[in-house]
Amino acid sequence: MKTIAVIFGGRSTEHDVSVVTALASIIKPLELTRQHRVEAVYIAKDGVWYWDDKLKDISLFSSGQIQDFLHKTQAASVQFDGGMTLVKASGIAGRKTARKIDIVFPAMHGTYGEDGSLMGLLRMANVPFVGCDQDASVLAMDKVLAKQIAEANKISVSKYEYLFRDTFARKSSEILNELENSLEYPLFVKPAHLGSSIGITRVNNRQELQNAIEVACHYDNKVLVEEEVPHLVEVTLPIMGNEELKPAFLERPLTKPEDFFDFDTKYMGGGKKGGGKKGGVKGAQGYSELPAKLYKELYDKAEQTGLKVYRALGCEGIARIDMLIDNESETVYFNEVNPMPGGLYAHNWRAAGISNVELVQTLTRLAEERWQRVNRQNTVFSTNYLQQF
């Protein structure tokens, strides 16, 4: 029986979403397989790591008792010993409990997790882990870099510009002039590295633009400003696989264009804002049209665009590709990539015929396959260089 560590929480604006993804969509179905020992590893908002079976209980978090629990609990440490071992004090005469980890299942959304930070640590430790590798995670979580790579691969993106926080602080008027000369309202302003639509604002004039950039700069040092796609149909496509890719259904969030798929729409209002549940299927992030009701040629075009983006960015394991469609010109624009979809988008995979249990089993298998492939590569080289000293 292999031991899987599910790592969640973290120093991220998406901390709470990560908790739900880990407990509901990963730990529970993994334990239902009865094939793995599942260890819950929680990273608190201050960055301290904890390891305890009681962290598998969502009520500990929803009740607000988590801080009291952590105050009474010994923090865990991680030992890198040709792999990864969890260690914590047992409270009995200085004794310690240790658990060797065979596979890591990251459930970290946003900063210090999904952005490639955790993946780099695990790759150096030579531990198999689920989801995109470090390189793809870094690219996917930088909305500007992702768009630049899409453009280089002849994938359509909406017209955009970007700026840096320190430059805007020194040259705000000049930058605003440049943006207004280059782009046409309405515009969307986004922190370049955050997910879950946090810090995103739709603007229609210069004052709103300045305010929105200041808000985005509060969360990020890099800000994306892009034109709104007219006649908008917003779609998203979960994909999993390494060499062989399997798409789930193309999904359309049921929201109005002016009520873009923001954090509240995704997580707080059950998807009712702007769209409601009429004719929709409720998933991890509200109500949606599943599969999206597009005529076949446009559906296929969007699906192929999603697969092409997944390949271009080097995604593996699982990712979700978000796209914007101009329903009049029938142009499919790449919007962004989520390398660790909230809730794994399990509702979509279920509709596509893959249960939660089968989903997590497949993802752990893909993680081991990639780890085996990577370990066949030679990363060291023998030389006589040191003999000259």
FISEDO-949373 format. One record per residue (C-alpha): residue number from 0; x, y, z. Coordinates in Angstrom, 2 decimals, padded with zeros to 5 digits, always signed. Example, Ala and Ser with C-alpha at 12.3 -4.5 7.8 and 13.67 -1.06 7.14 Angstrom:
<pts>
+------+---------+---------+---------+
! resi !      c1 !      c2 !      c3 !
+------+---------+---------+---------+
!    0 ! +012.30 ! -004.50 ! +007.80 !
!    1 ! +013.67 ! -001.06 ! +007.14 !
+------+---------+---------+---------+
</pts>
This chain:
<pts>
+------+---------+---------+---------+
! resi !      c1 !      c2 !      c3 !
+------+---------+---------+---------+
!    0 ! +000.00 ! +000.00 ! +000.00 !
!    1 ! +001.56 ! +003.30 ! -001.13 !
!    2 ! +001.45 ! +006.41 ! +001.00 !
!    3 ! +000.10 ! +009.57 ! -000.63 !
!    4 ! +000.56 ! +012.98 ! +000.98 !
!    5 ! -002.11 ! +015.51 ! +000.02 !
!    6 ! -000.67 ! +018.99 ! +000.54 !
!    7 ! -003.10 ! +021.90 ! +000.80 !
!    8 ! -003.68 ! +025.35 ! +002.26 !
!    9 ! -000.68 ! +027.63 ! +001.95 !
!   10 ! +000.23 ! +031.31 ! +001.90 !
!   11 ! -002.15 ! +032.13 ! -000.91 !
!   12 ! -005.28 ! +034.18 ! -001.54 !
!   13 ! -006.82 ! +030.87 ! -002.64 !
!   14 ! -006.06 ! +029.13 ! +000.65 !
!   15 ! -009.70 ! +028.33 ! +001.52 !
!   16 ! -010.50 ! +026.99 ! -001.96 !
!   17 ! -007.46 ! +024.72 ! -001.61 !
!   18 ! -008.85 ! +023.26 ! +001.64 !
!   19 ! -012.13 ! +022.28 ! -000.04 !
!   20 ! -010.36 ! +020.81 ! -003.08 !
!   21 ! -008.13 ! +018.67 ! -000.86 !
!   22 ! -010.73 ! +017.36 ! +001.57 !
!   23 ! -013.71 ! +016.86 ! -000.73 !
!   24 ! -012.20 ! +016.10 ! -004.13 !
!   25 ! -008.91 ! +014.35 ! -003.33 !
!   26 ! -008.61 ! +012.86 ! +000.16 !
!   27 ! -012.12 ! +011.41 ! +000.30 !
!   28 ! -012.01 ! +009.57 ! -003.07 !
!   29 ! -008.42 ! +008.42 ! -002.45 !
!   30 ! -009.50 ! +006.79 ! +000.82 !
!   31 ! -012.49 ! +005.20 ! -000.89 !
!   32 ! -010.09 ! +003.25 ! -003.13 !
!   33 ! -008.75 ! +001.45 ! -000.02 !
!   34 ! -005.50 ! +001.15 ! -001.96 !
!   35 ! -003.55 ! +004.01 ! -000.38 !
!   36 ! -002.56 ! +005.37 ! +002.98 !
!   37 ! -003.55 ! +009.04 ! +002.73 !
!   38 ! -001.75 ! +011.66 ! +004.83 !
!   39 ! -003.20 ! +015.17 ! +005.18 !
!   40 ! -000.51 ! +017.87 ! +005.13 !
!   41 ! -001.85 ! +021.34 ! +005.81 !
!   42 ! +000.19 ! +024.50 ! +005.28 !
!   43 ! -001.25 ! +027.29 ! +007.42 !
!   44 ! -001.56 ! +030.87 ! +006.23 !
!   45 ! +001.67 ! +031.73 ! +008.07 !
!   46 ! +003.53 ! +029.00 ! +006.14 !
!   47 ! +003.86 ! +026.46 ! +008.99 !
!   48 ! +003.30 ! +022.81 ! +007.99 !
!   49 ! +001.05 ! +020.43 ! +009.96 !
!   50 ! +000.40 ! +016.72 ! +009.53 !
!   51 ! -002.52 ! +015.09 ! +011.30 !
!   52 ! -005.48 ! +012.85 ! +010.43 !
!   53 ! -007.83 ! +015.32 ! +012.13 !
!   54 ! -007.03 ! +017.75 ! +009.32 !
!   55 ! -009.16 ! +015.58 ! +007.03 !
!   56 ! -012.32 ! +016.88 ! +008.70 !
!   57 ! -013.84 ! +019.88 ! +006.88 !
!   58 ! -015.78 ! +020.89 ! +010.00 !
!   59 ! -012.50 ! +021.76 ! +011.69 !
!   60 ! -012.09 ! +024.52 ! +009.10 !
!   61 ! -015.73 ! +025.54 ! +008.55 !
!   62 ! -016.33 ! +025.92 ! +012.31 !
!   63 ! -013.39 ! +028.30 ! +012.70 !
!   64 ! -011.72 ! +025.97 ! +015.22 !
!   65 ! -008.65 ! +025.45 ! +013.06 !
!   66 ! -006.54 ! +028.12 ! +014.80 !
!   67 ! -007.18 ! +026.64 ! +018.24 !
!   68 ! -006.32 ! +023.19 ! +016.89 !
!   69 ! -003.07 ! +024.40 ! +015.36 !
!   70 ! -002.11 ! +026.20 ! +018.57 !
!   71 ! -002.28 ! +022.87 ! +020.42 !
!   72 ! -000.66 ! +020.80 ! +017.66 !
!   73 ! +003.01 ! +020.16 ! +016.97 !
!   74 ! +004.17 ! +021.50 ! +013.62 !
!   75 ! +005.54 ! +018.92 ! +011.20 !
!   76 ! +008.83 ! +018.96 ! +009.35 !
!   77 ! +009.89 ! +017.43 ! +006.06 !
!   78 ! +012.99 ! +015.32 ! +005.70 !
!   79 ! +014.50 ! +014.97 ! +002.23 !
!   80 ! +016.41 ! +011.71 ! +002.22 !
!   81 ! +016.47 ! +010.59 ! -001.39 !
!   82 ! +012.73 ! +011.09 ! -001.24 !
!   83 ! +010.38 ! +012.72 ! +001.24 !
!   84 ! +009.57 ! +011.81 ! +004.83 !
!   85 ! +007.10 ! +013.59 ! +007.11 !
!   86 ! +008.28 ! +014.01 ! +010.70 !
!   87 ! +006.57 ! +015.31 ! +013.85 !
!   88 ! +007.07 ! +015.06 ! +017.58 !
!   89 ! +004.77 ! +012.58 ! +019.30 !
!   90 ! +004.77 ! +014.39 ! +022.64 !
!   91 ! +006.06 ! +011.31 ! +024.47 !
!   92 ! +009.59 ! +011.70 ! +025.84 !
!   93 ! +010.80 ! +013.46 ! +022.73 !
!   94 ! +009.87 ! +010.60 ! +020.44 !
!   95 ! +009.09 ! +011.36 ! +016.82 !
!   96 ! +006.71 ! +009.89 ! +014.28 !
!   97 ! +007.92 ! +009.56 ! +010.70 !
!   98 ! +006.16 ! +008.54 ! +007.50 !
!   99 ! +007.88 ! +007.92 ! +004.17 !
!  100 ! +005.90 ! +009.40 ! +001.27 !
!  101 ! +005.59 ! +007.58 ! -002.04 !
!  102 ! +003.52 ! +010.13 ! -004.00 !
!  103 ! +002.49 ! +013.73 ! -003.37 !
!  104 ! -000.90 ! +015.00 ! -004.50 !
!  105 ! -000.69 ! +018.82 ! -004.43 !
!  106 ! -003.98 ! +020.59 ! -003.84 !
!  107 ! -002.34 ! +024.00 ! -003.64 !
!  108 ! -004.03 ! +026.81 ! -005.54 !
!  109 ! -002.18 ! +029.99 ! -006.39 !
!  110 ! +000.99 ! +031.40 ! -004.84 !
!  111 ! +003.69 ! +029.06 ! -003.44 !
!  112 ! +001.91 ! +025.97 ! -004.76 !
!  113 ! +000.19 ! +025.96 ! -008.10 !
!  114 ! +002.67 ! +028.56 ! -009.39 !
!  115 ! +005.44 ! +025.93 ! -009.53 !
!  116 ! +007.07 ! +026.61 ! -006.14 !
!  117 ! +005.97 ! +023.34 ! -004.56 !
!  118 ! +006.61 ! +021.40 ! -007.77 !
!  119 ! +010.23 ! +022.56 ! -007.88 !
!  120 ! +010.75 ! +021.40 ! -004.30 !
!  121 ! +009.23 ! +017.99 ! -005.02 !
!  122 ! +011.19 ! +017.59 ! -008.25 !
!  123 ! +014.47 ! +018.25 ! -006.42 !
!  124 ! +013.41 ! +015.72 ! -003.77 !
!  125 ! +012.76 ! +013.15 ! -006.53 !
!  126 ! +009.20 ! +012.47 ! -005.36 !
!  127 ! +006.42 ! +011.62 ! -007.82 !
!  128 ! +003.71 ! +014.28 ! -007.74 !
!  129 ! +000.34 ! +014.79 ! -009.40 !
!  130 ! -000.31 ! +017.52 ! -011.93 !
!  131 ! +001.75 ! +019.88 ! -014.03 !
!  132 ! +005.51 ! +020.00 ! -013.55 !
!  133 ! +007.35 ! +023.13 ! -012.44 !
!  134 ! +007.93 ! +024.59 ! -015.90 !
!  135 ! +004.33 ! +024.30 ! -017.05 !
!  136 ! +003.04 ! +025.56 ! -013.70 !
!  137 ! +005.20 ! +028.69 ! -013.89 !
!  138 ! +004.05 ! +029.44 ! -017.42 !
!  139 ! +000.40 ! +028.67 ! -016.75 !
!  140 ! +000.21 ! +030.84 ! -013.64 !
!  141 ! +001.67 ! +033.87 ! -015.43 !
!  142 ! -001.21 ! +035.04 ! -017.60 !
!  143 ! +001.11 ! +037.23 ! -019.69 !
!  144 ! +003.69 ! +034.50 ! -020.38 !
!  145 ! +000.91 ! +032.04 ! -021.20 !
!  146 ! -000.55 ! +034.45 ! -023.76 !
!  147 ! +002.87 ! +035.08 ! -025.29 !
!  148 ! +003.44 ! +031.35 ! -025.72 !
!  149 ! -000.03 ! +030.96 ! -027.22 !
!  150 ! +000.72 ! +033.74 ! -029.71 !
!  151 ! +004.01 ! +032.08 ! -030.64 !
!  152 ! +002.03 ! +028.93 ! -031.43 !
!  153 ! -000.48 ! +030.86 ! -033.58 !
!  154 ! -003.28 ! +030.56 ! -031.03 !
!  155 ! -005.59 ! +033.59 ! -030.90 !
!  156 ! -005.63 ! +035.79 ! -027.79 !
!  157 ! -007.57 ! +039.00 ! -027.15 !
!  158 ! -005.60 ! +042.24 ! -027.51 !
!  159 ! -003.68 ! +043.02 ! -024.33 !
!  160 ! -000.91 ! +045.00 ! -022.64 !
!  161 ! +000.83 ! +044.50 ! -019.31 !
!  162 ! +002.65 ! +046.58 ! -016.74 !
!  163 ! +004.70 ! +046.27 ! -013.55 !
!  164 ! +003.78 ! +047.69 ! -010.16 !
!  165 ! +006.98 ! +049.68 ! -009.61 !
!  166 ! +006.79 ! +051.26 ! -013.05 !
!  167 ! +003.15 ! +052.20 ! -012.59 !
!  168 ! +003.96 ! +053.83 ! -009.25 !
!  169 ! +006.46 ! +056.12 ! -011.01 !
!  170 ! +004.70 ! +056.69 ! -014.34 !
!  171 ! +000.99 ! +056.14 ! -013.79 !
!  172 ! -000.23 ! +058.94 ! -016.10 !
!  173 ! +002.13 ! +057.92 ! -018.89 !
!  174 ! +001.11 ! +054.26 ! -018.63 !
!  175 ! -002.60 ! +055.12 ! -018.57 !
!  176 ! -002.12 ! +057.17 ! -021.74 !
!  177 ! -000.32 ! +054.28 ! -023.42 !
!  178 ! -003.05 ! +051.83 ! -022.45 !
!  179 ! -005.83 ! +054.09 ! -023.75 !
!  180 ! -003.96 ! +054.62 ! -027.02 !
!  181 ! -003.42 ! +050.88 ! -027.49 !
!  182 ! -006.65 ! +049.33 ! -026.21 !
!  183 ! -010.38 ! +050.06 ! -026.42 !
!  184 ! -012.84 ! +050.00 ! -023.53 !
!  185 ! -014.32 ! +047.98 ! -021.94 !
!  186 ! -011.18 ! +046.42 ! -020.49 !
!  187 ! -010.38 ! +043.74 ! -017.95 !
!  188 ! -007.60 ! +044.34 ! -015.43 !
!  189 ! -006.08 ! +041.25 ! -013.82 !
!  190 ! -003.22 ! +040.35 ! -011.46 !
!  191 ! -000.96 ! +038.28 ! -013.69 !
!  192 ! -000.30 ! +035.43 ! -011.26 !
!  193 ! -003.54 ! +034.84 ! -009.34 !
!  194 ! -006.35 ! +032.38 ! -009.99 !
!  195 ! -009.99 ! +032.20 ! -008.90 !
!  196 ! -010.61 ! +035.59 ! -010.55 !
!  197 ! -009.28 ! +037.40 ! -007.46 !
!  198 ! -008.46 ! +041.07 ! -008.06 !
!  199 ! -010.07 ! +041.17 ! -011.52 !
!  200 ! -012.04 ! +044.26 ! -012.52 !
!  201 ! -014.00 ! +045.23 ! -015.63 !
!  202 ! -013.56 ! +048.93 ! -016.46 !
!  203 ! -015.12 ! +051.45 ! -018.84 !
!  204 ! -013.12 ! +054.64 ! -018.33 !
!  205 ! -009.80 ! +056.07 ! -017.23 !
!  206 ! -010.66 ! +056.54 ! -013.56 !
!  207 ! -011.96 ! +052.96 ! -013.27 !
!  208 ! -008.84 ! +051.77 ! -015.09 !
!  209 ! -006.52 ! +053.51 ! -012.64 !
!  210 ! -008.46 ! +052.22 ! -009.64 !
!  211 ! -008.48 ! +048.67 ! -011.02 !
!  212 ! -004.73 ! +048.70 ! -011.66 !
!  213 ! -004.13 ! +049.87 ! -008.09 !
!  214 ! -006.27 ! +047.00 ! -006.79 !
!  215 ! -004.43 ! +044.46 ! -008.97 !
!  216 ! -001.07 ! +045.87 ! -007.82 !
!  217 ! -002.15 ! +045.17 ! -004.25 !
!  218 ! -002.08 ! +041.44 ! -005.11 !
!  219 ! +000.65 ! +041.22 ! -007.72 !
!  220 ! +003.69 ! +043.03 ! -009.13 !
!  221 ! +002.61 ! +042.30 ! -012.71 !
!  222 ! -000.75 ! +043.33 ! -014.15 !
!  223 ! -002.52 ! +042.30 ! -017.34 !
!  224 ! -004.90 ! +044.68 ! -019.14 !
!  225 ! -006.92 ! +043.23 ! -022.02 !
!  226 ! -009.82 ! +044.11 ! -024.25 !
!  227 ! -013.20 ! +042.52 ! -023.68 !
!  228 ! -014.22 ! +039.96 ! -026.28 !
!  229 ! -017.50 ! +041.02 ! -027.96 !
!  230 ! -020.49 ! +038.68 ! -028.37 !
!  231 ! -018.92 ! +036.62 ! -025.61 !
!  232 ! -019.37 ! +032.94 ! -024.92 !
!  233 ! -017.06 ! +031.83 ! -022.10 !
!  234 ! -016.02 ! +028.16 ! -022.05 !
!  235 ! -013.61 ! +025.99 ! -020.12 !
!  236 ! -012.11 ! +022.58 ! -020.88 !
!  237 ! -010.59 ! +020.20 ! -018.30 !
!  238 ! -007.89 ! +017.96 ! -019.80 !
!  239 ! -005.76 ! +015.20 ! -018.31 !
!  240 ! -002.88 ! +013.14 ! -019.61 !
!  241 ! +000.85 ! +013.16 ! -020.24 !
!  242 ! +001.62 ! +012.00 ! -023.79 !
!  243 ! -001.95 ! +010.90 ! -024.54 !
!  244 ! -004.52 ! +013.58 ! -023.76 !
!  245 ! -008.13 ! +013.11 ! -022.72 !
!  246 ! -010.47 ! +016.11 ! -022.69 !
!  247 ! -013.60 ! +016.19 ! -020.55 !
!  248 ! -016.62 ! +018.19 ! -021.75 !
!  249 ! -016.41 ! +021.75 ! -022.93 !
!  250 ! -018.29 ! +023.66 ! -020.23 !
!  251 ! -019.99 ! +027.06 ! -020.34 !
!  252 ! -020.47 ! +029.00 ! -017.06 !
!  253 ! -024.00 ! +030.42 ! -016.87 !
!  254 ! -023.22 ! +034.09 ! -016.26 !
!  255 ! -024.01 ! +037.32 ! -018.02 !
!  256 ! -021.09 ! +039.11 ! -019.74 !
!  257 ! -021.29 ! +042.00 ! -017.25 !
!  258 ! -021.23 ! +039.49 ! -014.36 !
!  259 ! -017.99 ! +037.84 ! -015.42 !
!  260 ! -016.98 ! +034.61 ! -013.73 !
!  261 ! -015.47 ! +036.29 ! -010.66 !
!  262 ! -014.65 ! +034.80 ! -007.26 !
!  263 ! -018.15 ! +035.39 ! -005.83 !
!  264 ! -019.81 ! +033.86 ! -008.87 !
!  265 ! -017.51 ! +030.85 ! -008.75 !
!  266 ! -017.55 ! +030.07 ! -005.05 !
!  267 ! -019.84 ! +032.22 ! -002.92 !
!  268 ! -023.14 ! +032.47 ! -004.76 !
!  269 ! -023.57 ! +028.97 ! -006.08 !
!  270 ! -023.19 ! +030.35 ! -009.57 !
!  271 ! -026.53 ! +032.13 ! -009.31 !
!  272 ! -025.17 ! +035.57 ! -009.97 !
!  273 ! -026.12 ! +036.56 ! -013.48 !
!  274 ! -027.07 ! +033.14 ! -014.68 !
!  275 ! -028.86 ! +031.14 ! -012.05 !
!  276 ! -029.36 ! +027.43 ! -012.33 !
!  277 ! -031.97 ! +027.48 ! -015.06 !
!  278 ! -031.00 ! +024.80 ! -017.53 !
!  279 ! -027.65 ! +024.30 ! -015.88 !
!  280 ! -025.67 ! +021.67 ! -014.04 !
!  281 ! -024.20 ! +022.54 ! -010.65 !
!  282 ! -020.50 ! +021.85 ! -010.33 !
!  283 ! -017.63 ! +022.80 ! -008.07 !
!  284 ! -017.89 ! +026.44 ! -009.10 !
!  285 ! -021.59 ! +027.08 ! -009.66 !
!  286 ! -024.04 ! +026.37 ! -012.44 !
!  287 ! -022.97 ! +025.74 ! -016.00 !
!  288 ! -024.04 ! +024.37 ! -019.34 !
!  289 ! -022.47 ! +020.92 ! -019.61 !
!  290 ! -021.60 ! +020.18 ! -022.32 !
!  291 ! -021.63 ! +023.67 ! -023.81 !
!  292 ! -024.37 ! +024.03 ! -026.40 !
!  293 ! -022.34 ! +025.05 ! -029.42 !
!  294 ! -022.77 ! +023.75 ! -032.94 !
!  295 ! -020.33 ! +020.92 ! -033.67 !
!  296 ! -017.75 ! +022.81 ! -035.74 !
!  297 ! -017.37 ! +025.56 ! -033.11 !
!  298 ! -017.34 ! +023.04 ! -030.25 !
!  299 ! -014.59 ! +021.05 ! -032.00 !
!  300 ! -012.63 ! +024.23 ! -032.72 !
!  301 ! -012.70 ! +025.23 ! -029.05 !
!  302 ! -011.74 ! +021.72 ! -027.93 !
!  303 ! -008.78 ! +021.63 ! -030.33 !
!  304 ! -007.68 ! +025.07 ! -029.15 !
!  305 ! -007.68 ! +023.82 ! -025.56 !
!  306 ! -005.64 ! +020.75 ! -026.45 !
!  307 ! -003.17 ! +022.86 ! -028.44 !
!  308 ! -002.67 ! +025.21 ! -025.47 !
!  309 ! -002.14 ! +022.23 ! -023.10 !
!  310 ! +000.60 ! +020.95 ! -025.40 !
!  311 ! +002.18 ! +024.36 ! -026.03 !
!  312 ! +002.62 ! +025.05 ! -022.32 !
!  313 ! +003.86 ! +021.53 ! -021.57 !
!  314 ! +001.03 ! +020.66 ! -019.19 !
!  315 ! +000.87 ! +017.13 ! -017.79 !
!  316 ! -001.37 ! +015.30 ! -015.36 !
!  317 ! -004.31 ! +017.71 ! -015.31 !
!  318 ! -005.16 ! +021.29 ! -016.21 !
!  319 ! -008.15 ! +023.39 ! -017.21 !
!  320 ! -008.04 ! +025.66 ! -020.25 !
!  321 ! -010.30 ! +028.73 ! -020.23 !
!  322 ! -011.33 ! +030.23 ! -023.58 !
!  323 ! -013.41 ! +033.14 ! -024.83 !
!  324 ! -015.48 ! +032.87 ! -028.00 !
!  325 ! -016.71 ! +035.75 ! -030.15 !
!  326 ! -019.97 ! +034.13 ! -031.14 !
!  327 ! -020.42 ! +036.43 ! -034.14 !
!  328 ! -016.99 ! +036.03 ! -035.77 !
!  329 ! -016.67 ! +032.49 ! -034.33 !
!  330 ! -013.15 ! +033.27 ! -033.15 !
!  331 ! -011.87 ! +031.20 ! -030.22 !
!  332 ! -009.47 ! +033.12 ! -027.98 !
!  333 ! -007.25 ! +031.49 ! -025.37 !
!  334 ! -007.82 ! +033.18 ! -022.01 !
!  335 ! -005.82 ! +031.37 ! -019.29 !
!  336 ! -004.78 ! +028.02 ! -017.85 !
!  337 ! -005.50 ! +026.64 ! -014.39 !
!  338 ! -002.85 ! +023.96 ! -013.66 !
!  339 ! -004.72 ! +022.78 ! -010.55 !
!  340 ! -008.47 ! +023.14 ! -011.23 !
!  341 ! -010.63 ! +023.85 ! -008.19 !
!  342 ! -012.23 ! +020.61 ! -007.07 !
!  343 ! -010.35 ! +018.98 ! -009.98 !
!  344 ! -013.53 ! +019.93 ! -011.92 !
!  345 ! -014.74 ! +016.50 ! -010.84 !
!  346 ! -018.36 ! +017.33 ! -011.79 !
!  347 ! -017.27 ! +017.66 ! -015.42 !
!  348 ! -015.30 ! +014.42 ! -015.38 !
!  349 ! -018.30 ! +012.63 ! -013.84 !
!  350 ! -020.46 ! +013.87 ! -016.69 !
!  351 ! -017.80 ! +012.56 ! -019.08 !
!  352 ! -018.05 ! +009.12 ! -017.44 !
!  353 ! -015.13 ! +009.27 ! -015.01 !
!  354 ! -015.94 ! +008.94 ! -011.29 !
!  355 ! -014.12 ! +010.86 ! -008.56 !
!  356 ! -012.35 ! +007.67 ! -007.50 !
!  357 ! -011.28 ! +006.83 ! -011.05 !
!  358 ! -010.11 ! +010.43 ! -011.53 !
!  359 ! -007.72 ! +010.47 ! -008.56 !
!  360 ! -006.47 ! +006.97 ! -009.38 !
!  361 ! -005.71 ! +008.02 ! -012.95 !
!  362 ! -003.91 ! +011.15 ! -011.81 !
!  363 ! -001.69 ! +009.24 ! -009.38 !
!  364 ! -000.86 ! +006.74 ! -012.14 !
!  365 ! +000.07 ! +009.58 ! -014.50 !
!  366 ! +002.30 ! +011.04 ! -011.78 !
!  367 ! +004.22 ! +007.79 ! -011.39 !
!  368 ! +004.54 ! +007.35 ! -015.16 !
!  369 ! +006.06 ! +010.81 ! -015.53 !
!  370 ! +008.40 ! +010.23 ! -012.56 !
!  371 ! +009.64 ! +007.00 ! -014.15 !
!  372 ! +010.16 ! +008.75 ! -017.48 !
!  373 ! +012.05 ! +011.65 ! -015.88 !
!  374 ! +014.28 ! +009.28 ! -013.92 !
!  375 ! +015.34 ! +007.58 ! -017.14 !
!  376 ! +016.96 ! +010.85 ! -018.16 !
!  377 ! +020.58 ! +011.41 ! -017.16 !
!  378 ! +021.01 ! +014.69 ! -015.27 !
!  379 ! +024.60 ! +014.18 ! -014.09 !
!  380 ! +027.86 ! +014.15 ! -016.04 !
!  381 ! +031.25 ! +012.72 ! -015.05 !
!  382 ! +034.26 ! +015.00 ! -015.62 !
!  383 ! +037.87 ! +015.43 ! -014.51 !
!  384 ! +037.25 ! +019.05 ! -013.62 !
!  385 ! +037.88 ! +018.77 ! -009.85 !
!  386 ! +041.23 ! +017.01 ! -010.31 !
!  387 ! +042.91 ! +020.26 ! -011.27 !
!  388 ! +042.37 ! +021.78 ! -007.80 !
+------+---------+---------+---------+
</pts>
